[in-house]
Amino acid sequence: MGWEILPGRAFPPRWRRGRSRGAAGGRVIAVVCALWFCEEKPMGDIGYGYGSECHLLRWMGRHRALFDARVAEAIGRAGTPMHWLDAKFRAGALWPDVELKGLEFLKDDAVWGQRWKESFEGEWKAFWPTGAGIHNWDAVGWCGGNERELVLVEAKAHVRELDTKCGAKHPKSTEKIQGALKRTREAFGVPDADWMSRYYQYANRLAALHFLRTQGISARLLFIYFVGDSVRGGCECPQDRAGWEEPLRQQYEALRLPEAGLEQHGVHKLFLHVCQPICP
């Protein structure tokens, strides 16, 4: 039966209860599963052996030395040590952790913490809404020692994860986001383009990077694209690097971003295979 594909803990609690309802219940959950596999889930619902968060945790926890080396190389600082910040705890969740959000992690930094208290927090709130739709980072770290650079990580394992749109409801929040994206487009030399729909998450990550750099913080944004994830529920999971090329080309084209010039703005990408040290 379809609902036996994964252990029960892989499903949200409200869906797991349906497993005991017999064949009919199993069929219903099998249909729901197809959608669940392809949804962008919160950290509390990490995929059981699949998905970008699962594979990122594997690489960072079980293959840390190789992961750090690949990241440093991808951002143009090969051989430079990495220091990753810890996630926060969240009681009562299946996975009792929560991603770092917005730029809140700066308040605890030895160098930037005082600046955060004095003015940085207010400047950030003026630039971007800090409510429910704030940035959730897959990983945040510092590269280097005396000459540190902030590294913000966004990871993807299937193509549908690229497709996001702005969900802001309050007019003031929408206006603030539109203004921030407009200033970011100008900084990237992009003519007027729709950054509020289809590839909104990519665009809002660029906006956070732009803000940090305008405030004097040396920062880089790294998009990690996993290769070889198991295909579930009809998701399009690229099985080699070439499988990401067309979806990413469409993304850059829609946002009117010149891919060749992104690195000079501190935007990088890294392809990681889920079970091989070198990505084909």
C-alpha positions in Angstrom: 0.0 0.0 0.0 1.2 3.5 -0.9 1.3 4.8 2.7 4.0 2.3 3.6 6.6 4.0 1.4 8.1 5.9 4.3 8.2 5.4 8.1 5.3 7.2 9.8 7.6 9.8 11.4 8.3 11.2 7.9 4.7 12.5 7.7 3.2 15.5 9.5 1.3 14.4 12.6 -2.0 15.4 11.2 -1.5 13.0 8.2 0.1 10.1 10.1 -3.2 9.5 12.0 -4.7 8.4 8.6 -2.4 5.3 8.4 -4.6 3.2 10.7 -7.8 3.7 8.6 -7.2 0.7 6.3 -6.9 0.5 2.5 -9.1 3.6 1.8 -7.1 5.7 4.2 -3.9 4.4 2.7 -5.0 5.4 -0.8 -5.8 8.9 0.4 -2.5 9.4 2.0 -0.7 8.0 -1.0 -2.2 10.9 -3.0 -1.3 13.4 -0.4 2.2 12.1 -0.2 2.9 13.0 -3.8 2.2 16.6 -2.9 4.1 16.5 0.4 7.3 15.2 -1.2 7.5 18.2 -3.5 6.5 20.9 -1.0 9.0 23.3 0.5 8.7 22.2 4.1 9.8 23.9 7.4 12.8 22.5 9.2 10.4 20.6 11.6 9.4 18.4 8.7 12.7 17.4 7.1 12.4 14.7 4.5 13.2 11.1 5.6 16.3 10.5 3.5 15.4 12.9 0.8 15.2 16.7 0.2 17.6 19.6 0.3 17.6 20.0 4.1 18.2 16.3 4.7 21.2 16.2 2.4 22.6 19.5 3.6 22.5 18.2 7.2 24.3 15.0 6.0 27.0 16.9 4.2 27.5 19.3 7.0 27.4 16.7 9.8 29.0 13.6 8.3 31.2 15.0 5.5 32.1 18.3 7.1 35.8 18.6 6.0 34.9 17.9 2.3 31.8 20.1 2.5 33.8 23.1 3.9 36.5 22.6 1.2 33.8 22.5 -1.6 32.1 25.6 -0.2 35.4 27.6 0.2 36.3 26.7 -3.4 32.9 27.6 -4.7 33.1 31.2 -3.3 36.6 31.7 -4.5 38.4 31.2 -1.2 39.9 27.7 -1.6 41.7 26.5 1.5 40.0 29.1 3.8 38.5 27.7 7.0 34.7 27.8 7.6 32.9 28.5 10.8 29.1 27.6 10.7 26.6 29.1 13.1 24.3 26.9 15.2 20.6 26.7 14.5 18.2 27.6 17.2 16.1 25.1 19.3 12.4 24.8 18.9 10.5 22.7 21.5 7.6 20.5 20.6 8.6 19.9 16.9 9.4 16.5 15.3 12.8 18.0 14.6 13.2 20.5 17.4 15.3 23.0 15.6 14.6 26.2 13.7 16.6 27.9 10.9 18.3 31.2 11.4 16.0 34.0 10.2 16.6 37.3 8.6 19.8 38.9 10.0 19.1 38.2 13.6 22.3 36.2 14.0 24.4 39.4 13.7 23.3 40.5 17.2 25.4 37.7 18.7 28.5 38.4 16.6 31.6 39.7 18.4 32.3 42.2 15.7 28.8 43.3 14.5 26.7 42.8 17.6 27.2 46.3 19.0 26.4 47.8 15.6 23.2 45.7 15.5 22.1 47.2 18.8 22.9 50.8 17.9 21.6 51.1 14.3 21.8 48.0 12.2 18.6 46.4 13.4 16.6 49.5 12.7 18.1 49.9 9.3 17.3 46.3 8.4 13.7 46.7 9.5 13.4 49.9 7.4 14.7 47.9 4.4 12.7 44.7 4.8 9.6 43.5 6.7 10.6 41.2 9.6 7.4 39.3 10.1 6.4 35.8 9.2 7.8 35.9 5.6 11.4 36.8 6.7 14.3 34.9 5.1 15.0 31.4 6.5 18.6 30.4 5.8 19.6 26.8 5.3 23.0 27.6 6.7 24.9 30.7 7.8 28.6 30.8 8.4 31.8 32.9 8.3 34.7 32.2 6.0 38.2 33.1 7.0 39.8 34.4 10.2 41.0 38.0 10.3 39.4 38.8 6.9 36.0 37.3 7.5 33.2 37.0 5.0 29.7 36.1 5.8 28.3 33.1 3.8 24.5 32.7 3.4 23.4 29.3 2.0 20.2 28.4 0.2 19.9 24.7 -0.9 17.7 23.0 -3.4 17.2 19.3 -4.4 14.4 19.4 -7.0 13.3 21.9 -9.7 10.0 22.8 -8.2 11.8 24.4 -5.2 12.8 27.2 -7.6 9.2 28.3 -8.2 8.2 30.7 -5.4 6.2 33.9 -5.2 5.8 36.7 -2.7 3.2 35.9 -0.1 3.1 39.3 1.7 -0.5 40.4 2.4 -0.1 43.8 4.1 0.2 46.7 1.6 3.0 48.3 3.6 5.0 45.1 3.6 4.5 44.6 -0.1 5.5 48.2 -0.7 8.6 47.8 1.4 9.6 44.6 -0.4 9.0 46.1 -3.8 11.3 49.1 -2.9 14.0 46.8 -1.6 13.9 44.6 -4.7 14.0 47.7 -7.0 17.2 49.0 -5.2 18.7 45.5 -5.5 17.9 45.3 -9.3 19.6 48.6 -9.8 22.7 47.4 -7.9 22.8 44.3 -10.1 22.3 46.4 -13.3 19.0 44.8 -14.1 16.3 46.7 -16.0 12.8 46.6 -14.7 11.7 43.0 -14.2 9.1 41.0 -12.1 10.9 39.8 -9.0 7.7 39.3 -7.0 6.5 36.1 -8.6 7.8 32.8 -10.0 11.4 33.2 -8.6 10.8 35.5 -5.7 12.9 33.5 -3.2 16.0 33.8 -5.3 15.3 37.6 -5.6 14.8 38.2 -1.9 18.0 36.4 -1.1 19.8 38.8 -3.5 18.1 41.7 -1.6 19.5 40.5 1.7 23.0 40.2 0.2 22.7 43.7 -1.3 21.7 45.1 2.1 24.6 43.5 3.9 27.1 44.8 1.4 25.7 48.3 1.5 26.2 48.3 5.2 29.9 47.4 4.9 29.6 43.7 5.7 31.6 41.5 3.3 29.1 38.8 2.4 28.6 36.1 -0.1 25.4 34.2 -1.2 25.8 30.5 -2.1 23.1 28.4 -3.8 23.7 24.7 -3.4 22.0 22.5 -6.0 21.9 18.8 -5.0 22.2 16.2 -7.7 21.0 12.6 -7.5 18.2 12.9 -5.0 15.6 10.1 -5.1 12.6 11.0 -7.3 9.4 11.1 -5.2 5.8 12.1 -5.9 6.6 13.3 -9.5 9.3 15.8 -8.4 11.9 16.6 -11.0 15.2 15.8 -9.2 18.2 16.4 -11.5 20.4 13.3 -11.6 23.4 15.2 -13.0 24.6 18.8 -13.2 23.2 19.2 -16.7 19.8 18.5 -15.3 19.9 21.9 -13.5 21.1 23.9 -16.5 17.7 24.6 -18.2 15.7 25.3 -15.0 18.4 27.7 -13.9 18.7 29.3 -17.3 14.9 30.0 -17.2 15.3 31.5 -13.7 18.0 33.9 -14.8 16.1 34.8 -17.9 12.9 35.6 -16.0 14.8 37.7 -13.5 16.8 39.3 -16.3 20.0 38.5 -14.5 23.3 38.0 -16.4 24.5 34.7 -15.0 28.1 35.4 -16.0 28.3 38.5 -13.9 26.8 37.2 -10.6 30.0 36.2 -8.9 31.3 39.8 -9.0 28.3 40.6 -6.8 29.1 37.8 -4.4 26.6 35.3 -5.7 27.8 31.7 -6.2 26.5 28.2 -6.9 27.7 24.8 -6.0 26.6 21.4 -7.3 26.8 18.6 -4.7 25.9 14.9 -5.4 23.9 13.3 -2.6 26.2 10.3 -2.4 29.4 11.0 -4.3 32.3 13.3 -3.4 32.5 14.7 -6.9 29.4 15.9 -8.8 29.2 14.5 -12.4 
